[in-house]
Amino acid sequence: MKLLRKTSRYEEESGIIEMFDRQTSKVKSFYRRLAAKYDELASTSNYKKFYDEITWRLTEPFLPTNGLVLDAGGGTGRWAVPMAERGLKVIVYDISKEMLRIAARKVEDMGLNHLISTIQGDIRRIKYPDNTFDFILAEGDPISYCGNPEKAVQELTRVLKPNCYISAGVDNLYSIAFTMLNVENEDVEKIESLLKTKRIYVKDLGFYTWAFTPRDLRELFVKFGMEVVKMAGKPVLYQGKPETSYLFEDSNKVRKLIEIELGLCQESTLLGLGGHLHIVAKKPI
């Protein structure tokens, strides 16, 4: 009888590293294809514009008056620009050189070279010393996409200065499960697997995403010594369905809807309804 060979810890770790490397390669490939039209797609989507406004309103109060910002997974610099316009120095840090190329061109065209720089890198291994940044933004799901959310949050907290804030967005586990349940011919077993593993292969992206419950997200940041000061679902009310597109024909209705959303999205009982989850956490002194 042939005995099964026990897998060594080294082999297990090598397998995990290989999986993360495949994830990285697929993420790079996706954004290589998307880079040239990324900003256009974002600017023409009512849902994305609404989502971005909610994100900015949740983030802006925690921005420092001056200092150095890490825009982690900052892509084409869509968030770096408004932060730089407040006088902040921003490093757009992203794994995709194609997205960064767009960002650099935009920064030059807007005359913001003195405030914004671009660096290619992996948020699981950030190329800066401890306590470097006065604020960190991780928007656009880099924590969910990077392949190792724990390592990413550990690194983000490491390079953040004490008494400063991280603002981040991630995929919401419950939102993905709800969406899957309403897809024709979707297997219930896939939903069961998602709820157990908290990651799922997204065909449209071509790679896995790691998703979080509100409790998971809070516990992840607390694990690395962060104090959670705000959590929100975004959005919890507006879902971007075609039948509600009429709202965007009237700017007053949009403004009112944003205020309604901001009043609801931080309600603890509604967080799980959000398309994504948003967290703001502070590094203690």
N, C-alpha and C positions, 0 to 999 in steps of 0.2 A: 504494500500500500504506500503510495507516494505521499509524503508529508508536505503540507502547505508551508511555504517559507514565510516566516514572520516578516512583515514589512518594517523596515527600520524607520526611525524618526527622521533620518536624513532623507530617505526616499519620500516620506509623507510631505516634508517641507518642500522638497524639490517639485513634487506634484502641484502643490499649492502655488509655488512661484511660477511654474509653467502656466497654470490657469490664469494667473494675474497678468502674465506677459501676453497671453492670447487676448485677454480683455483689452489691454492697452493697445495692441495692434489693431483690433477691431474698432475701438473708439477713434483712433487716429484716422483709419480708413473712412469712417463715416463723416468726420468733419473735413477731411480732405475733399470729399465730394460736395459737401454742403457749403463750404466757406464762402464761395463767390455769391451765393444767393441768400445767405443767412440773414443779413440785415433787412433785405427786401421782404423776405417771408415774415419776419417779425413786425415790420412796420405796416404791413397790409392786413394783418389779422386783428380783428376787433377783440377777440379773446386774449391774444397776446398783449395788446395795448392795455387792456383792462388789468390783466395779471401784472404787468410791469408797473402800472400806477400803484396798485396795492403793495407790491414789493417795495417800491421807493418810499411810500408813506410809512411802511413798517420799519424801514432801514434808516431813513434820513435823521430821525431824532438822536441816533446813537453815533453819528459821524463826529469826529473830533473837529475842532476849529482850525487846527493845523496839524502837520505831521505827515507820516508816510503810511500809505495804504497798500495792502496786498489784495489785488483783485484775483482771487484764486479760481482758476478755470474761467478767466475773464474773456477768452475768445476774441471777438472782434472789437472789444473795448466799449461796448454799448453802455456799460455801467461806469467805466473809467472816466468817460467824458464828463458826465454831470458831476462826478466827484471832483475832478480836476477844475471844473468851472467854479467850484467853491474855494479854490486855492490849494487844494490838497495835492501832494505828490503821490502818484499812483504807479505801481508796478503791475502790469497785466501779465499774469503768470499762467501759461496754458501749455498743454501737451501737444497741441496742433500748430505746427509751423505755418500752415496755410491760413488758419484763423488769425494768427499773430501778424501775418503779412498784411492782411486786411486792416487790422488795428493800427499798424505802423503807418500805413498809407493815410488812414483817416486822421490820425494824430497830426501828421505833417500838414495835411490839407487844412486843418483847423488851427494850425499854429500853436499846438499844445505840447510840442516836443520838450519844452523845458519842464513840463509837469508830468508827462506820461512816458514810461519806457516799457518795452516788451521783453519778456524773458521766457524761453521755452523750458518747461520743466514739469515734473510729476509731483502732484500734491502729496503723494505718499513719501516723498523724499525731497523736501524743500531746501533749496540751495542758499539758505540764509541762517545766520546764527540765532541762538535763543534771544527772545525779547527784542526783536527788530522792529515790529510794526505797531503803529498806533491804532489801527483798525484793520479788520479782515472781512472781506465779502467773499462768500462762496456761493454764488447764485448760478442757476442754470443746471443744477443737479450734479456738480462734479463729485460730491461725496457719494452720491448714489452710483455714479458711472465708473469710478476709479478702480473698482475691483477689491478694495480693502478699506471700507469706511472707518474702521477703528484706527488704522494706521494714519489715514488722512486727518482725522480729528486730532489725533495725538500730535501730528506734525503742525497742524494749524495752531493749536494751543501753545506749542513749544515756541513758535516764532512770534507770538503775540506778546506785547508788553503787559505787565501787570496793570490792573485797573482799566483795561481797555476791552473792546467788544469784538465779537465775531457775529456776523449776520449771515445766515445760510438757509438755502432751500433744498429740500430733498423730495424724492418720490414718496407718496402716501400709500402704504400697503392696502388700506381699505378702499381707496379710490380705484386702485388697479383691480382689486377683487370685484368691486361693483361693476366695473367696465367689462371684465371678463364674463361675468354672469349674464350680461345683456348682449354678448356677441353670439350670433347664430352658430350652432353646432360646437360651442366651446365645451370642453370636457370638464366636468365637475372635479375630476381627479387633478387637473392642472391648478384649479383654485385651491384645492386641498394642499397641494405641493407648495404653492406660493405662500400660504399662511404658515406652513411649517418651516420652509427654508428662508423665506423673506427675500428671495431673489427670483427673477424670472427673465427668460430670454425674450426680448422684444424684437419681433421680426422686422418692423419698420426701421429700427435702429441698427440691427445686425449684431447686437451684443446684449449682455445681461445688465439688468439694473437691480440694485439693492434698495429695497423699500422699507419704510419704517412706520410703526404705529406712533402716536404721540408719546406714549410711555417709553418706547424703544429710543426715540430721538433724545428725549430728556435724559435718560439713563446713560446714553453714550457720551454726552457732554459732561455730565456729572462725574462719570468714571475718570475723566482726565482733569478733574479739579475745577471745572467751570461752574459758575453760578448762573442758572437759567433765569433770565429776567423777562422774557416774552416768548410766547408760542402762538402761532396762528395757523389756520387752514386758509389756503388761497387758491381760488376763491371757494367759499362755502355755499354761496347763493347763485351767482351767475355761472352758468355752465357752457355758455357760448353756442347754444343750439340755434339753428337757422331761424326758427320761429321767433326768436327774441332779437334778431338783427335790427329790427325797426328802432330799438332803443338808441342806436348810434346815429340816427338821423336827427337827434335832438340833443345838443350838448348839455342842456340843463338836466335832462333825464339821466344822462351818463354821470354827471356830477352827483346827483342825488343817489344814484345807484352805488357809486363809490363810497359815499358816506354811510349808506345802509350796510354795505359789505364790511367796512371797517368797524362798524358797531357790532357785527355778528361774528367776524372771523376769529376773534380772540376769545370767544365764549368757549370754555373748556368742554362743554357737552357737544359742541359742534365741530371741534378740530378734525375729527375723523372724516367729516364730509368734504374736506378740502381736496381740490385736485392735487395739490402739493402741501407739504408742511413747511412752515417757516419757524426758525428759531433765532433768538438773539441771546447770547451768553457772554458773561463777563469773567475775565480772569482776575481772581482775587489778588490783592497785594501780598 
